[in-house]
Amino acid sequence: MSDVSSDVQKQRIADRLAAVDGDLIALSTRLHADPEIGWQEHRSSADVAGVLAAHGFAVEQPYLGLDTAFRAVIGTGAFTIGFLAEYDALPGLGHACGHNLISAMSTGGAIALAAVADELGLTVEVIGTPAEEGGGGKIELLERGAFTELDFALMAHPAPVDVAEARPFAVTHWHVEYRGRAAHAAAYPERGVNANDAFLVAQLAIALLRQQLPGSVRVHGVQTNGGEAPNAIPERTEGRWYVRAETTEQLIALEQRVLHCFEAGALATGAELTVTPESQRYAEMRTDERALDHYRRNAQALGRDFDVDPVAATMNRASTDMGNVSQLVDAIHPYIGVGGDASNHQPAFAAACVGARAEQALRDGALALAWTALDVARERTP
């Protein structure tokens, strides 16, 4: 902190954050111990909103008709800064993406920044955004008018190592279903239409298609229902599939090629295909480069290191609906390292998102975000 030791406002922010350190660690720990998946984060969203209310924020929940979204506001200034909180967990993996830390960092950053909000003419918000893990909660909020009052939006995401710039893929999320006709697999196989075979044909077609796709494109998914019994021809199969590309424009062009693969499964077997979007497309990130420079300097002042192994740094390519927010509002979405050998969406990463190293990442992330918001406000307000 040597380069900010003479900055009175930054020191006040740091002091305020230190004063609520116990509250933030307790919040993160509670969220981690009680994971809730997207659109079902009733306890989690109420917990985060409750901590903010206890520290003087006016809370609106539900927000814009979404039960697990909220908006917490303090201050009445003309320049509005929004910290975004995520708190949904992964099915079967809990907080293996560290959203418990995201909530605590955004909560802490906002509470700390509020210490200087009035003298800078700021309004400070925390917007609780449900269902980031495939549900597109921020996109739903955008369509209902959220974020439009913000002048600057920010959040930080846990990762194995520190990475300043987010470069997420645009992504499409699909629910895929085939419907065939059941029959006894030994006695009357000719009477069946095998919905599982349809899925197998589609997956083989996708595997072959990958040879002709750009290297940065990702097509991946899981089959969630492949049938009920080995002696019954499956009449219904389901899966969840993602298509990712560098930009939304590229993504739209690629979607049809992947859809043709699923159509091939239906054509080959006679099964009926239904493809349903699980959310609207996640967009690529439009980063506020000047604000990101501030974040990088502030994080380095706290001892964070961005000179990391590139292989460990690729979490910054993960898709996020924060990309959609960044198309409307100046925004940053840096990654903060929790250390260890595990990477996001592994059980070991969930374990890494509590404990001493995670708590230090929480403190550093919250403070770097708050200081960055201060720097941006100083530059952009009279």
Secondary structure as GFF3:
##gff-version 3
##sequence-region A 1 382
A	DSSP	three_ten_helix	2	4	.	.	.	ID=ss1
A	DSSP	alpha_helix	8	19	.	.	.	ID=ss2
A	DSSP	alpha_helix	21	33	.	.	.	ID=ss3
A	DSSP	alpha_helix	42	54	.	.	.	ID=ss4
A	DSSP	beta_strand	58	60	.	.	.	ID=ss5
A	DSSP	beta_strand	70	74	.	.	.	ID=ss6
A	DSSP	beta_strand	79	85	.	.	.	ID=ss7
A	DSSP	alpha_helix	99	113	.	.	.	ID=ss8
A	DSSP	three_ten_helix	114	116	.	.	.	ID=ss9
A	DSSP	alpha_helix	117	120	.	.	.	ID=ss10
A	DSSP	beta_strand	122	128	.	.	.	ID=ss11
A	DSSP	alpha_helix	137	143	.	.	.	ID=ss12
A	DSSP	beta_strand	152	154	.	.	.	ID=ss13
A	DSSP	beta_strand	157	159	.	.	.	ID=ss14
A	DSSP	beta_strand	170	179	.	.	.	ID=ss15
A	DSSP	three_ten_helix	189	191	.	.	.	ID=ss16
A	DSSP	alpha_helix	195	209	.	.	.	ID=ss17
A	DSSP	three_ten_helix	210	212	.	.	.	ID=ss18
A	DSSP	beta_strand	218	225	.	.	.	ID=ss19
A	DSSP	beta_strand	236	245	.	.	.	ID=ss20
A	DSSP	alpha_helix	248	269	.	.	.	ID=ss21
A	DSSP	beta_strand	272	277	.	.	.	ID=ss22
A	DSSP	alpha_helix	289	301	.	.	.	ID=ss23
A	DSSP	three_ten_helix	310	317	.	.	.	ID=ss24
A	DSSP	alpha_helix	322	326	.	.	.	ID=ss25
A	DSSP	beta_strand	331	332	.	.	.	ID=ss26
A	DSSP	beta_strand	335	337	.	.	.	ID=ss27
A	DSSP	alpha_helix	347	352	.	.	.	ID=ss28
A	DSSP	alpha_helix	356	380	.	.	.	ID=ss29
###
